[in-house]
Amino acid sequence: MANQVEKTIRIQLNDAQTIMELSQLIQKYNAEIFLQKNVLGSMVEANLKSILGLINLQLQGEDQVKVICEGPDAETALEAIESFLKAG
């Protein structure tokens, strides 16, 4: 059974951070990585390894999101994503 971890995070992005940087950061992990965000009352989920998925989420500072990672390095991937999203 694959290792799965999840965590709800309040984003604290700064102006210098881009979704391209986040996309590049997570490409090295073998885990499947998803992010869920409430958009206008509907829960939207995107694969974080998809740049289009990241764009569609329209991440902004102070958004609350759930990160779900599944795979052999899920915990490490979750730590890296949390660190990036809370770097602001």
PyMOL Python script that loads the backbone (N, CA, C, O; Angstrom):
from pymol import cmd

cmd.read_pdbstr("""\
ATOM      1  N   MET A   1       0.846  -1.188   0.000  1.00  0.00           N
ATOM      2  CA  MET A   1       0.000   0.000   0.000  1.00  0.00           C
ATOM      3  C   MET A   1       0.882   1.238   0.000  1.00  0.00           C
ATOM      4  O   MET A   1       1.860   1.308   0.744  1.00  0.00           O
ATOM      5  N   ALA A   2       0.545   2.195  -0.816  1.00  0.00           N
ATOM      6  CA  ALA A   2       1.354   3.409  -0.931  1.00  0.00           C
ATOM      7  C   ALA A   2       1.166   4.302   0.294  1.00  0.00           C
ATOM      8  O   ALA A   2       0.101   4.329   0.911  1.00  0.00           O
ATOM      9  N   ASN A   3       2.209   5.014   0.619  1.00  0.00           N
ATOM     10  CA  ASN A   3       2.173   5.957   1.724  1.00  0.00           C
ATOM     11  C   ASN A   3       1.392   7.195   1.302  1.00  0.00           C
ATOM     12  O   ASN A   3       1.686   7.791   0.265  1.00  0.00           O
ATOM     13  N   GLN A   4       0.391   7.590   2.105  1.00  0.00           N
ATOM     14  CA  GLN A   4      -0.378   8.797   1.792  1.00  0.00           C
ATOM     15  C   GLN A   4      -0.397   9.708   3.002  1.00  0.00           C
ATOM     16  O   GLN A   4      -0.645   9.272   4.126  1.00  0.00           O
ATOM     17  N   VAL A   5      -0.128  10.992   2.751  1.00  0.00           N
ATOM     18  CA  VAL A   5      -0.183  12.008   3.797  1.00  0.00           C
ATOM     19  C   VAL A   5      -0.946  13.206   3.251  1.00  0.00           C
ATOM     20  O   VAL A   5      -0.971  13.448   2.044  1.00  0.00           O
ATOM     21  N   GLU A   6      -1.567  13.950   4.159  1.00  0.00           N
ATOM     22  CA  GLU A   6      -2.265  15.160   3.729  1.00  0.00           C
ATOM     23  C   GLU A   6      -2.211  16.178   4.853  1.00  0.00           C
ATOM     24  O   GLU A   6      -2.075  15.838   6.028  1.00  0.00           O
ATOM     25  N   LYS A   7      -2.321  17.432   4.456  1.00  0.00           N
ATOM     26  CA  LYS A   7      -2.258  18.511   5.436  1.00  0.00           C
ATOM     27  C   LYS A   7      -2.954  19.734   4.866  1.00  0.00           C
ATOM     28  O   LYS A   7      -2.823  20.042   3.681  1.00  0.00           O
ATOM     29  N   THR A   8      -3.702  20.435   5.729  1.00  0.00           N
ATOM     30  CA  THR A   8      -4.315  21.694   5.348  1.00  0.00           C
ATOM     31  C   THR A   8      -3.340  22.814   5.693  1.00  0.00           C
ATOM     32  O   THR A   8      -2.813  22.874   6.804  1.00  0.00           O
ATOM     33  N   ILE A   9      -3.110  23.691   4.736  1.00  0.00           N
ATOM     34  CA  ILE A   9      -2.100  24.746   4.864  1.00  0.00           C
ATOM     35  C   ILE A   9      -2.730  26.090   4.499  1.00  0.00           C
ATOM     36  O   ILE A   9      -3.498  26.186   3.541  1.00  0.00           O
ATOM     37  N   ARG A  10      -2.402  27.116   5.264  1.00  0.00           N
ATOM     38  CA  ARG A  10      -2.771  28.485   4.881  1.00  0.00           C
ATOM     39  C   ARG A  10      -1.565  29.063   4.134  1.00  0.00           C
ATOM     40  O   ARG A  10      -0.474  29.188   4.689  1.00  0.00           O
ATOM     41  N   ILE A  11      -1.786  29.408   2.876  1.00  0.00           N
ATOM     42  CA  ILE A  11      -0.713  29.896   2.008  1.00  0.00           C
ATOM     43  C   ILE A  11      -0.231  31.273   2.466  1.00  0.00           C
ATOM     44  O   ILE A  11      -1.023  32.129   2.860  1.00  0.00           O
ATOM     45  N   GLN A  12       1.079  31.460   2.404  1.00  0.00           N
ATOM     46  CA  GLN A  12       1.696  32.749   2.700  1.00  0.00           C
ATOM     47  C   GLN A  12       2.755  33.023   1.642  1.00  0.00           C
ATOM     48  O   GLN A  12       3.950  33.040   1.936  1.00  0.00           O
ATOM     49  N   LEU A  13       2.313  33.235   0.424  1.00  0.00           N
ATOM     50  CA  LEU A  13       3.233  33.470  -0.691  1.00  0.00           C
ATOM     51  C   LEU A  13       3.738  34.903  -0.680  1.00  0.00           C
ATOM     52  O   LEU A  13       3.051  35.816  -0.224  1.00  0.00           O
ATOM     53  N   ASN A  14       4.957  35.084  -1.191  1.00  0.00           N
ATOM     54  CA  ASN A  14       5.450  36.450  -1.383  1.00  0.00           C
ATOM     55  C   ASN A  14       5.471  36.755  -2.876  1.00  0.00           C
ATOM     56  O   ASN A  14       5.299  35.858  -3.700  1.00  0.00           O
ATOM     57  N   ASP A  15       5.678  37.998  -3.214  1.00  0.00           N
ATOM     58  CA  ASP A  15       5.607  38.431  -4.609  1.00  0.00           C
ATOM     59  C   ASP A  15       6.650  37.780  -5.510  1.00  0.00           C
ATOM     60  O   ASP A  15       6.459  37.711  -6.724  1.00  0.00           O
ATOM     61  N   ALA A  16       7.749  37.305  -4.932  1.00  0.00           N
ATOM     62  CA  ALA A  16       8.827  36.732  -5.732  1.00  0.00           C
ATOM     63  C   ALA A  16       8.558  35.268  -6.115  1.00  0.00           C
ATOM     64  O   ALA A  16       9.205  34.744  -7.022  1.00  0.00           O
ATOM     65  N   GLN A  17       7.623  34.612  -5.443  1.00  0.00           N
ATOM     66  CA  GLN A  17       7.353  33.207  -5.716  1.00  0.00           C
ATOM     67  C   GLN A  17       6.425  33.061  -6.920  1.00  0.00           C
ATOM     68  O   GLN A  17       5.501  33.853  -7.110  1.00  0.00           O
ATOM     69  N   THR A  18       6.688  32.036  -7.726  1.00  0.00           N
ATOM     70  CA  THR A  18       5.854  31.785  -8.896  1.00  0.00           C
ATOM     71  C   THR A  18       5.407  30.327  -8.911  1.00  0.00           C
ATOM     72  O   THR A  18       6.023  29.466  -8.283  1.00  0.00           O
ATOM     73  N   ILE A  19       4.322  30.067  -9.642  1.00  0.00           N
ATOM     74  CA  ILE A  19       3.867  28.686  -9.757  1.00  0.00           C
ATOM     75  C   ILE A  19       4.855  27.843 -10.561  1.00  0.00           C
ATOM     76  O   ILE A  19       4.899  26.623 -10.404  1.00  0.00           O
ATOM     77  N   MET A  20       5.642  28.481 -11.414  1.00  0.00           N
ATOM     78  CA  MET A  20       6.685  27.742 -12.143  1.00  0.00           C
ATOM     79  C   MET A  20       7.712  27.179 -11.171  1.00  0.00           C
ATOM     80  O   MET A  20       8.169  26.048 -11.336  1.00  0.00           O
ATOM     81  N   GLU A  21       8.079  27.960 -10.160  1.00  0.00           N
ATOM     82  CA  GLU A  21       9.028  27.480  -9.152  1.00  0.00           C
ATOM     83  C   GLU A  21       8.444  26.307  -8.382  1.00  0.00           C
ATOM     84  O   GLU A  21       9.139  25.326  -8.115  1.00  0.00           O
ATOM     85  N   LEU A  22       7.172  26.404  -8.024  1.00  0.00           N
ATOM     86  CA  LEU A  22       6.524  25.296  -7.319  1.00  0.00           C
ATOM     87  C   LEU A  22       6.489  24.055  -8.195  1.00  0.00           C
ATOM     88  O   LEU A  22       6.773  22.952  -7.728  1.00  0.00           O
ATOM     89  N   SER A  23       6.145  24.231  -9.454  1.00  0.00           N
ATOM     90  CA  SER A  23       6.102  23.116 -10.399  1.00  0.00           C
ATOM     91  C   SER A  23       7.469  22.439 -10.515  1.00  0.00           C
ATOM     92  O   SER A  23       7.560  21.212 -10.488  1.00  0.00           O
ATOM     93  N   GLN A  24       8.519  23.230 -10.642  1.00  0.00           N
ATOM     94  CA  GLN A  24       9.873  22.678 -10.751  1.00  0.00           C
ATOM     95  C   GLN A  24      10.285  21.969  -9.469  1.00  0.00           C
ATOM     96  O   GLN A  24      10.943  20.929  -9.521  1.00  0.00           O
ATOM     97  N   LEU A  25       9.910  22.513  -8.332  1.00  0.00           N
ATOM     98  CA  LEU A  25      10.253  21.934  -7.034  1.00  0.00           C
ATOM     99  C   LEU A  25       9.707  20.518  -6.892  1.00  0.00           C
ATOM    100  O   LEU A  25      10.403  19.633  -6.394  1.00  0.00           O
ATOM    101  N   ILE A  26       8.479  20.298  -7.322  1.00  0.00           N
ATOM    102  CA  ILE A  26       7.839  19.008  -7.050  1.00  0.00           C
ATOM    103  C   ILE A  26       8.087  17.953  -8.122  1.00  0.00           C
ATOM    104  O   ILE A  26       7.743  16.791  -7.909  1.00  0.00           O
ATOM    105  N   GLN A  27       8.661  18.306  -9.253  1.00  0.00           N
ATOM    106  CA  GLN A  27       8.879  17.331 -10.325  1.00  0.00           C
ATOM    107  C   GLN A  27       9.810  16.198  -9.905  1.00  0.00           C
ATOM    108  O   GLN A  27       9.736  15.102 -10.460  1.00  0.00           O
ATOM    109  N   LYS A  28      10.677  16.446  -8.940  1.00  0.00           N
ATOM    110  CA  LYS A  28      11.665  15.428  -8.551  1.00  0.00           C
ATOM    111  C   LYS A  28      11.087  14.339  -7.642  1.00  0.00           C
ATOM    112  O   LYS A  28      11.749  13.334  -7.381  1.00  0.00           O
ATOM    113  N   TYR A  29       9.871  14.533  -7.168  1.00  0.00           N
ATOM    114  CA  TYR A  29       9.279  13.552  -6.256  1.00  0.00           C
ATOM    115  C   TYR A  29       8.496  12.500  -7.017  1.00  0.00           C
ATOM    116  O   TYR A  29       7.867  12.787  -8.035  1.00  0.00           O
ATOM    117  N   ASN A  30       8.546  11.257  -6.501  1.00  0.00           N
ATOM    118  CA  ASN A  30       7.808  10.148  -7.108  1.00  0.00           C
ATOM    119  C   ASN A  30       6.359  10.116  -6.650  1.00  0.00           C
ATOM    120  O   ASN A  30       5.560   9.346  -7.184  1.00  0.00           O
ATOM    121  N   ALA A  31       6.016  10.918  -5.694  1.00  0.00           N
ATOM    122  CA  ALA A  31       4.655  10.954  -5.164  1.00  0.00           C
ATOM    123  C   ALA A  31       3.702  11.626  -6.143  1.00  0.00           C
ATOM    124  O   ALA A  31       4.089  12.516  -6.901  1.00  0.00           O
ATOM    125  N   GLU A  32       2.453  11.185  -6.110  1.00  0.00           N
ATOM    126  CA  GLU A  32       1.373  11.906  -6.778  1.00  0.00           C
ATOM    127  C   GLU A  32       0.977  13.008  -5.804  1.00  0.00           C
ATOM    128  O   GLU A  32       0.795  12.751  -4.614  1.00  0.00           O
ATOM    129  N   ILE A  33       0.844  14.224  -6.299  1.00  0.00           N
ATOM    130  CA  ILE A  33       0.617  15.369  -5.423  1.00  0.00           C
ATOM    131  C   ILE A  33      -0.602  16.148  -5.921  1.00  0.00           C
ATOM    132  O   ILE A  33      -0.653  16.595  -7.067  1.00  0.00           O
ATOM    133  N   PHE A  34      -1.573  16.295  -5.031  1.00  0.00           N
ATOM    134  CA  PHE A  34      -2.805  17.006  -5.376  1.00  0.00           C
ATOM    135  C   PHE A  34      -3.041  18.129  -4.381  1.00  0.00           C
ATOM    136  O   PHE A  34      -2.645  18.054  -3.218  1.00  0.00           O
ATOM    137  N   LEU A  35      -3.686  19.154  -4.864  1.00  0.00           N
ATOM    138  CA  LEU A  35      -4.033  20.284  -4.013  1.00  0.00           C
ATOM    139  C   LEU A  35      -5.521  20.542  -4.178  1.00  0.00           C
ATOM    140  O   LEU A  35      -6.032  20.595  -5.297  1.00  0.00           O
ATOM    141  N   GLN A  36      -6.216  20.702  -3.053  1.00  0.00           N
ATOM    142  CA  GLN A  36      -7.639  21.006  -3.080  1.00  0.00           C
ATOM    143  C   GLN A  36      -7.862  22.408  -2.538  1.00  0.00           C
ATOM    144  O   GLN A  36      -7.262  22.798  -1.537  1.00  0.00           O
ATOM    145  N   LYS A  37      -8.736  23.169  -3.209  1.00  0.00           N
ATOM    146  CA  LYS A  37      -9.031  24.543  -2.804  1.00  0.00           C
ATOM    147  C   LYS A  37     -10.506  24.826  -3.064  1.00  0.00           C
ATOM    148  O   LYS A  37     -11.062  24.401  -4.077  1.00  0.00           O
ATOM    149  N   ASN A  38     -11.121  25.537  -2.153  1.00  0.00           N
ATOM    150  CA  ASN A  38     -12.499  25.954  -2.327  1.00  0.00           C
ATOM    151  C   ASN A  38     -12.506  27.185  -3.237  1.00  0.00           C
ATOM    152  O   ASN A  38     -11.932  28.220  -2.898  1.00  0.00           O
ATOM    153  N   VAL A  39     -13.157  27.063  -4.388  1.00  0.00           N
ATOM    154  CA  VAL A  39     -13.256  28.165  -5.345  1.00  0.00           C
ATOM    155  C   VAL A  39     -14.733  28.468  -5.554  1.00  0.00           C
ATOM    156  O   VAL A  39     -15.459  27.669  -6.144  1.00  0.00           O
ATOM    157  N   LEU A  40     -15.168  29.611  -5.074  1.00  0.00           N
ATOM    158  CA  LEU A  40     -16.555  30.054  -5.218  1.00  0.00           C
ATOM    159  C   LEU A  40     -17.552  29.004  -4.740  1.00  0.00           C
ATOM    160  O   LEU A  40     -18.579  28.771  -5.378  1.00  0.00           O
ATOM    161  N   GLY A  41     -17.238  28.375  -3.611  1.00  0.00           N
ATOM    162  CA  GLY A  41     -18.143  27.402  -3.003  1.00  0.00           C
ATOM    163  C   GLY A  41     -18.000  25.979  -3.495  1.00  0.00           C
ATOM    164  O   GLY A  41     -18.685  25.093  -2.985  1.00  0.00           O
ATOM    165  N   SER A  42     -17.145  25.725  -4.460  1.00  0.00           N
ATOM    166  CA  SER A  42     -16.925  24.378  -4.976  1.00  0.00           C
ATOM    167  C   SER A  42     -15.494  23.947  -4.697  1.00  0.00           C
ATOM    168  O   SER A  42     -14.559  24.729  -4.868  1.00  0.00           O
ATOM    169  N   MET A  43     -15.326  22.697  -4.267  1.00  0.00           N
ATOM    170  CA  MET A  43     -13.992  22.176  -4.021  1.00  0.00           C
ATOM    171  C   MET A  43     -13.364  21.792  -5.353  1.00  0.00           C
ATOM    172  O   MET A  43     -13.909  20.972  -6.092  1.00  0.00           O
ATOM    173  N   VAL A  44     -12.215  22.389  -5.654  1.00  0.00           N
ATOM    174  CA  VAL A  44     -11.486  22.125  -6.893  1.00  0.00           C
ATOM    175  C   VAL A  44     -10.194  21.402  -6.534  1.00  0.00           C
ATOM    176  O   VAL A  44      -9.488  21.797  -5.607  1.00  0.00           O
ATOM    177  N   GLU A  45      -9.893  20.339  -7.276  1.00  0.00           N
ATOM    178  CA  GLU A  45      -8.662  19.580  -7.035  1.00  0.00           C
ATOM    179  C   GLU A  45      -7.819  19.607  -8.299  1.00  0.00           C
ATOM    180  O   GLU A  45      -8.331  19.474  -9.411  1.00  0.00           O
ATOM    181  N   ALA A  46      -6.510  19.781  -8.106  1.00  0.00           N
ATOM    182  CA  ALA A  46      -5.599  19.797  -9.247  1.00  0.00           C
ATOM    183  C   ALA A  46      -4.364  18.984  -8.922  1.00  0.00           C
ATOM    184  O   ALA A  46      -3.917  18.939  -7.776  1.00  0.00           O
ATOM    185  N   ASN A  47      -3.817  18.342  -9.939  1.00  0.00           N
ATOM    186  CA  ASN A  47      -2.548  17.646  -9.814  1.00  0.00           C
ATOM    187  C   ASN A  47      -1.456  18.716  -9.857  1.00  0.00           C
ATOM    188  O   ASN A  47      -1.344  19.456 -10.835  1.00  0.00           O
ATOM    189  N   LEU A  48      -0.655  18.795  -8.796  1.00  0.00           N
ATOM    190  CA  LEU A  48       0.357  19.854  -8.731  1.00  0.00           C
ATOM    191  C   LEU A  48       1.482  19.658  -9.741  1.00  0.00           C
ATOM    192  O   LEU A  48       2.256  20.583  -9.986  1.00  0.00           O
ATOM    193  N   LYS A  49       1.583  18.483 -10.324  1.00  0.00           N
ATOM    194  CA  LYS A  49       2.614  18.289 -11.338  1.00  0.00           C
ATOM    195  C   LYS A  49       2.160  18.801 -12.705  1.00  0.00           C
ATOM    196  O   LYS A  49       2.911  18.747 -13.679  1.00  0.00           O
ATOM    197  N   SER A  50       0.938  19.290 -12.765  1.00  0.00           N
ATOM    198  CA  SER A  50       0.390  19.870 -13.990  1.00  0.00           C
ATOM    199  C   SER A  50       0.413  21.385 -13.871  1.00  0.00           C
ATOM    200  O   SER A  50      -0.254  21.945 -13.001  1.00  0.00           O
ATOM    201  N   ILE A  51       1.158  22.047 -14.718  1.00  0.00           N
ATOM    202  CA  ILE A  51       1.236  23.505 -14.669  1.00  0.00           C
ATOM    203  C   ILE A  51      -0.147  24.109 -14.937  1.00  0.00           C
ATOM    204  O   ILE A  51      -0.493  25.135 -14.350  1.00  0.00           O
ATOM    205  N   LEU A  52      -0.928  23.495 -15.803  1.00  0.00           N
ATOM    206  CA  LEU A  52      -2.275  23.985 -16.076  1.00  0.00           C
ATOM    207  C   LEU A  52      -3.147  23.862 -14.826  1.00  0.00           C
ATOM    208  O   LEU A  52      -3.945  24.753 -14.532  1.00  0.00           O
ATOM    209  N   GLY A  53      -2.994  22.757 -14.092  1.00  0.00           N
ATOM    210  CA  GLY A  53      -3.736  22.593 -12.847  1.00  0.00           C
ATOM    211  C   GLY A  53      -3.394  23.681 -11.847  1.00  0.00           C
ATOM    212  O   GLY A  53      -4.274  24.216 -11.173  1.00  0.00           O
ATOM    213  N   LEU A  54      -2.112  24.007 -11.753  1.00  0.00           N
ATOM    214  CA  LEU A  54      -1.675  25.079 -10.851  1.00  0.00           C
ATOM    215  C   LEU A  54      -2.263  26.424 -11.257  1.00  0.00           C
ATOM    216  O   LEU A  54      -2.706  27.195 -10.406  1.00  0.00           O
ATOM    217  N   ILE A  55      -2.267  26.701 -12.542  1.00  0.00           N
ATOM    218  CA  ILE A  55      -2.813  27.968 -13.031  1.00  0.00           C
ATOM    219  C   ILE A  55      -4.301  28.066 -12.707  1.00  0.00           C
ATOM    220  O   ILE A  55      -4.778  29.110 -12.262  1.00  0.00           O
ATOM    221  N   ASN A  56      -5.033  26.974 -12.934  1.00  0.00           N
ATOM    222  CA  ASN A  56      -6.474  26.985 -12.701  1.00  0.00           C
ATOM    223  C   ASN A  56      -6.841  27.211 -11.238  1.00  0.00           C
ATOM    224  O   ASN A  56      -7.923  27.723 -10.953  1.00  0.00           O
ATOM    225  N   LEU A  57      -5.969  26.844 -10.312  1.00  0.00           N
ATOM    226  CA  LEU A  57      -6.272  27.049  -8.894  1.00  0.00           C
ATOM    227  C   LEU A  57      -6.163  28.510  -8.471  1.00  0.00           C
ATOM    228  O   LEU A  57      -6.744  28.906  -7.461  1.00  0.00           O
ATOM    229  N   GLN A  58      -5.430  29.307  -9.226  1.00  0.00           N
ATOM    230  CA  GLN A  58      -5.264  30.723  -8.919  1.00  0.00           C
ATOM    231  C   GLN A  58      -4.890  30.942  -7.451  1.00  0.00           C
ATOM    232  O   GLN A  58      -5.589  31.637  -6.714  1.00  0.00           O
ATOM    233  N   LEU A  59      -3.795  30.344  -7.052  1.00  0.00           N
ATOM    234  CA  LEU A  59      -3.343  30.453  -5.661  1.00  0.00           C
ATOM    235  C   LEU A  59      -3.028  31.893  -5.301  1.00  0.00           C
ATOM    236  O   LEU A  59      -2.413  32.626  -6.075  1.00  0.00           O
ATOM    237  N   GLN A  60      -3.461  32.280  -4.114  1.00  0.00           N
ATOM    238  CA  GLN A  60      -3.209  33.625  -3.617  1.00  0.00           C
ATOM    239  C   GLN A  60      -2.845  33.523  -2.144  1.00  0.00           C
ATOM    240  O   GLN A  60      -3.183  32.553  -1.465  1.00  0.00           O
ATOM    241  N   GLY A  61      -2.146  34.547  -1.668  1.00  0.00           N
ATOM    242  CA  GLY A  61      -1.798  34.597  -0.257  1.00  0.00           C
ATOM    243  C   GLY A  61      -3.044  34.513   0.604  1.00  0.00           C
ATOM    244  O   GLY A  61      -4.078  35.092   0.272  1.00  0.00           O
ATOM    245  N   GLU A  62      -2.944  33.797   1.698  1.00  0.00           N
ATOM    246  CA  GLU A  62      -4.023  33.588   2.668  1.00  0.00           C
ATOM    247  C   GLU A  62      -5.071  32.576   2.221  1.00  0.00           C
ATOM    248  O   GLU A  62      -6.032  32.347   2.956  1.00  0.00           O
ATOM    249  N   ASP A  63      -4.928  31.956   1.041  1.00  0.00           N
ATOM    250  CA  ASP A  63      -5.811  30.848   0.672  1.00  0.00           C
ATOM    251  C   ASP A  63      -5.549  29.690   1.617  1.00  0.00           C
ATOM    252  O   ASP A  63      -4.421  29.487   2.066  1.00  0.00           O
ATOM    253  N   GLN A  64      -6.586  28.938   1.913  1.00  0.00           N
ATOM    254  CA  GLN A  64      -6.416  27.712   2.684  1.00  0.00           C
ATOM    255  C   GLN A  64      -6.597  26.553   1.721  1.00  0.00           C
ATOM    256  O   GLN A  64      -7.606  26.473   1.021  1.00  0.00           O
ATOM    257  N   VAL A  65      -5.620  25.653   1.683  1.00  0.00           N
ATOM    258  CA  VAL A  65      -5.635  24.540   0.742  1.00  0.00           C
ATOM    259  C   VAL A  65      -5.299  23.248   1.470  1.00  0.00           C
ATOM    260  O   VAL A  65      -4.688  23.256   2.538  1.00  0.00           O
ATOM    261  N   LYS A  66      -5.710  22.142   0.870  1.00  0.00           N
ATOM    262  CA  LYS A  66      -5.334  20.831   1.387  1.00  0.00           C
ATOM    263  C   LYS A  66      -4.375  20.208   0.384  1.00  0.00           C
ATOM    264  O   LYS A  66      -4.684  20.115  -0.804  1.00  0.00           O
ATOM    265  N   VAL A  67      -3.217  19.784   0.859  1.00  0.00           N
ATOM    266  CA  VAL A  67      -2.227  19.119   0.023  1.00  0.00           C
ATOM    267  C   VAL A  67      -2.290  17.629   0.334  1.00  0.00           C
ATOM    268  O   VAL A  67      -2.240  17.230   1.497  1.00  0.00           O
ATOM    269  N   ILE A  68      -2.400  16.813  -0.704  1.00  0.00           N
ATOM    270  CA  ILE A  68      -2.465  15.361  -0.556  1.00  0.00           C
ATOM    271  C   ILE A  68      -1.333  14.755  -1.377  1.00  0.00           C
ATOM    272  O   ILE A  68      -1.231  14.992  -2.581  1.00  0.00           O
ATOM    273  N   CYS A  69      -0.489  13.975  -0.718  1.00  0.00           N
ATOM    274  CA  CYS A  69       0.638  13.335  -1.398  1.00  0.00           C
ATOM    275  C   CYS A  69       0.539  11.827  -1.188  1.00  0.00           C
ATOM    276  O   CYS A  69       0.277  11.360  -0.080  1.00  0.00           O
ATOM    277  N   GLU A  70       0.750  11.079  -2.257  1.00  0.00           N
ATOM    278  CA  GLU A  70       0.702   9.627  -2.171  1.00  0.00           C
ATOM    279  C   GLU A  70       1.854   9.049  -2.973  1.00  0.00           C
ATOM    280  O   GLU A  70       2.018   9.351  -4.155  1.00  0.00           O
ATOM    281  N   GLY A  71       2.655   8.211  -2.314  1.00  0.00           N
ATOM    282  CA  GLY A  71       3.777   7.575  -2.984  1.00  0.00           C
ATOM    283  C   GLY A  71       4.919   7.342  -2.025  1.00  0.00           C
ATOM    284  O   GLY A  71       4.809   7.643  -0.836  1.00  0.00           O
ATOM    285  N   PRO A  72       6.024   6.806  -2.535  1.00  0.00           N
ATOM    286  CA  PRO A  72       7.138   6.424  -1.676  1.00  0.00           C
ATOM    287  C   PRO A  72       7.802   7.595  -0.946  1.00  0.00           C
ATOM    288  O   PRO A  72       8.353   7.407   0.139  1.00  0.00           O
ATOM    289  N   ASP A  73       7.759   8.783  -1.518  1.00  0.00           N
ATOM    290  CA  ASP A  73       8.379   9.946  -0.861  1.00  0.00           C
ATOM    291  C   ASP A  73       7.342  11.019  -0.535  1.00  0.00           C
ATOM    292  O   ASP A  73       7.630  12.215  -0.585  1.00  0.00           O
ATOM    293  N   ALA A  74       6.131  10.570  -0.199  1.00  0.00           N
ATOM    294  CA  ALA A  74       5.015  11.480   0.062  1.00  0.00           C
ATOM    295  C   ALA A  74       5.316  12.452   1.196  1.00  0.00           C
ATOM    296  O   ALA A  74       5.026  13.643   1.081  1.00  0.00           O
ATOM    297  N   GLU A  75       5.891  11.963   2.286  1.00  0.00           N
ATOM    298  CA  GLU A  75       6.152  12.836   3.434  1.00  0.00           C
ATOM    299  C   GLU A  75       7.167  13.923   3.085  1.00  0.00           C
ATOM    300  O   GLU A  75       6.985  15.082   3.456  1.00  0.00           O
ATOM    301  N   THR A  76       8.217  13.559   2.384  1.00  0.00           N
ATOM    302  CA  THR A  76       9.237  14.522   1.981  1.00  0.00           C
ATOM    303  C   THR A  76       8.653  15.558   1.021  1.00  0.00           C
ATOM    304  O   THR A  76       8.951  16.747   1.125  1.00  0.00           O
ATOM    305  N   ALA A  77       7.827  15.101   0.097  1.00  0.00           N
ATOM    306  CA  ALA A  77       7.194  16.014  -0.854  1.00  0.00           C
ATOM    307  C   ALA A  77       6.280  16.994  -0.126  1.00  0.00           C
ATOM    308  O   ALA A  77       6.279  18.188  -0.428  1.00  0.00           O
ATOM    309  N   LEU A  78       5.504  16.495   0.828  1.00  0.00           N
ATOM    310  CA  LEU A  78       4.593  17.366   1.580  1.00  0.00           C
ATOM    311  C   LEU A  78       5.372  18.433   2.352  1.00  0.00           C
ATOM    312  O   LEU A  78       4.967  19.594   2.389  1.00  0.00           O
ATOM    313  N   GLU A  79       6.479  18.040   2.962  1.00  0.00           N
ATOM    314  CA  GLU A  79       7.309  19.006   3.700  1.00  0.00           C
ATOM    315  C   GLU A  79       7.835  20.101   2.766  1.00  0.00           C
ATOM    316  O   GLU A  79       7.827  21.278   3.125  1.00  0.00           O
ATOM    317  N   ALA A  80       8.287  19.718   1.580  1.00  0.00           N
ATOM    318  CA  ALA A  80       8.827  20.691   0.621  1.00  0.00           C
ATOM    319  C   ALA A  80       7.743  21.654   0.140  1.00  0.00           C
ATOM    320  O   ALA A  80       7.985  22.855   0.013  1.00  0.00           O
ATOM    321  N   ILE A  81       6.556  21.130  -0.125  1.00  0.00           N
ATOM    322  CA  ILE A  81       5.454  21.968  -0.597  1.00  0.00           C
ATOM    323  C   ILE A  81       5.013  22.922   0.505  1.00  0.00           C
ATOM    324  O   ILE A  81       4.791  24.108   0.258  1.00  0.00           O
ATOM    325  N   GLU A  82       4.889  22.405   1.711  1.00  0.00           N
ATOM    326  CA  GLU A  82       4.497  23.276   2.826  1.00  0.00           C
ATOM    327  C   GLU A  82       5.517  24.392   3.032  1.00  0.00           C
ATOM    328  O   GLU A  82       5.146  25.547   3.245  1.00  0.00           O
ATOM    329  N   SER A  83       6.784  24.051   2.969  1.00  0.00           N
ATOM    330  CA  SER A  83       7.832  25.045   3.135  1.00  0.00           C
ATOM    331  C   SER A  83       7.722  26.138   2.063  1.00  0.00           C
ATOM    332  O   SER A  83       7.856  27.323   2.367  1.00  0.00           O
ATOM    333  N   PHE A  84       7.480  25.739   0.821  1.00  0.00           N
ATOM    334  CA  PHE A  84       7.349  26.704  -0.272  1.00  0.00           C
ATOM    335  C   PHE A  84       6.125  27.590  -0.086  1.00  0.00           C
ATOM    336  O   PHE A  84       6.209  28.810  -0.225  1.00  0.00           O
ATOM    337  N   LEU A  85       4.987  26.975   0.229  1.00  0.00           N
ATOM    338  CA  LEU A  85       3.738  27.731   0.324  1.00  0.00           C
ATOM    339  C   LEU A  85       3.667  28.649   1.539  1.00  0.00           C
ATOM    340  O   LEU A  85       2.862  29.580   1.578  1.00  0.00           O
ATOM    341  N   LYS A  86       4.515  28.381   2.528  1.00  0.00           N
ATOM    342  CA  LYS A  86       4.498  29.213   3.743  1.00  0.00           C
ATOM    343  C   LYS A  86       5.711  30.120   3.840  1.00  0.00           C
ATOM    344  O   LYS A  86       6.019  30.635   4.915  1.00  0.00           O
ATOM    345  N   ALA A  87       6.405  30.319   2.719  1.00  0.00           N
ATOM    346  CA  ALA A  87       7.652  31.087   2.724  1.00  0.00           C
ATOM    347  C   ALA A  87       7.455  32.595   2.761  1.00  0.00           C
ATOM    348  O   ALA A  87       8.423  33.340   2.912  1.00  0.00           O
ATOM    349  N   GLY A  88       6.221  33.054   2.625  1.00  0.00           N
ATOM    350  CA  GLY A  88       5.950  34.493   2.544  1.00  0.00           C
ATOM    351  C   GLY A  88       6.184  35.182   3.764  1.00  0.00           C
ATOM    352  O   GLY A  88       5.995  36.396   3.834  1.00  0.00           O
TER     353      GLY A  88
END
""", "prot")
cmd.dss("prot")
cmd.show_as("cartoon", "prot")
cmd.util.cbc("prot")
cmd.orient("prot")
